Amino acid sequence: MIITKDSLIGDILDADRNTAPYFLEMGMHCLGCPSARGESLEQACAVHGVSVDELVEKLNKHFGN
């Protein structure tokens, strides 16, 4: 799976539940709520004040990209 800033959180979690700590680390503790699962990485990072580029990089490393 290739992660971009437009990737949906729900799709990432569905692909690999072991990605949850990356979201928890950025302060996103409501991973199961419908609105969070439908957010893009860019939207979530903007709300939580973290770097989308840094999260994309971490997630791509996790997926071996």
C-alpha positions as CSV (number, residue, x, y, z in Angstrom):
1,M,0.0,0.0,0.0
2,I,1.3,3.4,-1.0
3,I,0.4,6.2,1.5
4,T,-0.3,9.8,0.3
5,K,-1.7,12.8,2.1
6,D,-5.0,12.0,0.5
7,S,-5.1,8.4,1.9
8,L,-8.1,7.8,4.1
9,I,-7.4,6.8,7.7
10,G,-10.1,4.0,7.5
11,D,-8.4,2.5,4.5
12,I,-5.0,2.5,6.2
13,L,-6.4,0.9,9.4
14,D,-8.2,-1.7,7.3
15,A,-5.0,-2.6,5.5
16,D,-3.1,-3.0,8.7
17,R,-4.4,-2.5,12.2
18,N,-0.8,-2.2,13.4
19,T,-0.7,1.3,12.1
20,A,-3.0,2.5,14.9
21,P,0.0,3.6,17.1
22,Y,1.0,6.2,14.5
23,F,-2.4,7.9,14.8
24,L,-2.4,7.6,18.6
25,E,1.1,9.2,18.7
26,M,-0.2,12.2,16.9
27,G,-3.1,12.6,19.3
28,M,-5.8,11.0,17.3
29,H,-7.5,8.8,19.9
30,C,-10.9,8.4,18.3
31,L,-9.9,6.0,15.5
32,G,-13.2,4.1,15.6
33,C,-15.5,7.0,15.1
34,P,-17.0,7.3,11.6
35,S,-15.8,10.8,10.9
36,A,-12.2,9.9,11.8
37,R,-12.2,6.8,9.6
38,G,-13.3,9.0,6.6
39,E,-10.7,11.7,7.0
40,S,-7.7,12.0,4.8
41,L,-4.3,12.1,6.5
42,E,-4.0,15.7,5.4
43,Q,-7.3,16.6,7.2
44,A,-6.4,14.8,10.3
45,C,-3.0,16.3,10.6
46,A,-4.3,19.8,10.1
47,V,-6.8,19.2,12.9
48,H,-4.2,17.8,15.3
49,G,-1.4,20.2,14.3
50,V,1.1,17.7,13.1
51,S,3.1,17.3,9.9
52,V,1.3,15.3,7.2
53,D,4.6,14.7,5.4
54,E,6.2,13.2,8.5
55,L,3.2,10.9,9.0
56,V,3.1,9.8,5.4
57,E,6.8,9.0,5.6
58,K,6.4,6.9,8.8
59,L,3.4,5.0,7.3
60,N,5.2,4.3,4.0
61,K,8.2,2.9,5.9
62,H,5.7,0.7,7.9
63,F,4.3,-0.6,4.7
64,G,7.8,-1.2,3.2
65,N,7.8,1.7,0.7
